[in-house]
């Protein structure tokens, strides 16, 4: 293997590494974009309240969330009346 072959192989390796890095940077930019983050979070919340396979609402999770919300509101109302 001559010096030119070694340089050519090294140049090819550098170019491949540069392409992999560019792809990785593009992926990181996409994942860290605010719209992508919001989309992921919305999908996660929807998955918690809607079954992905059937599309039916998960009433147990909906009732839990509603119960917690009502409980927090009731606590705040009672605490506000006690403080006055």
Rosetta blueprint (number, residue, H / E / L):
1 X L
2 X L
3 X H
4 X H
5 X H
6 X H
7 X H
8 X H
9 X H
10 X H
11 X H
12 X H
13 X H
14 X H
15 X H
16 X H
17 X H
18 X H
19 X H
20 X H
21 X H
22 X H
23 X H
24 X H
25 X H
26 X H
27 X H
28 X H
29 X H
30 X H
31 X H
32 X H
33 X L
34 X H
35 X H
36 X H
37 X H
38 X H
39 X H
40 X H
41 X H
42 X H
43 X H
44 X H
45 X H
46 X H
47 X H
48 X H
49 X H
50 X E
51 X L
52 X L
53 X L
54 X L
55 X L
56 X L
57 X E
58 X L
59 X H
60 X H
61 X H
62 X H
63 X H
64 X H
65 X H
66 X H
67 X H
68 X H
69 X H
70 X H
71 X H
72 X H
73 X H
74 X H
75 X H
76 X H
77 X H
78 X H
79 X H
80 X H
81 X H
82 X H
83 X H
84 X L
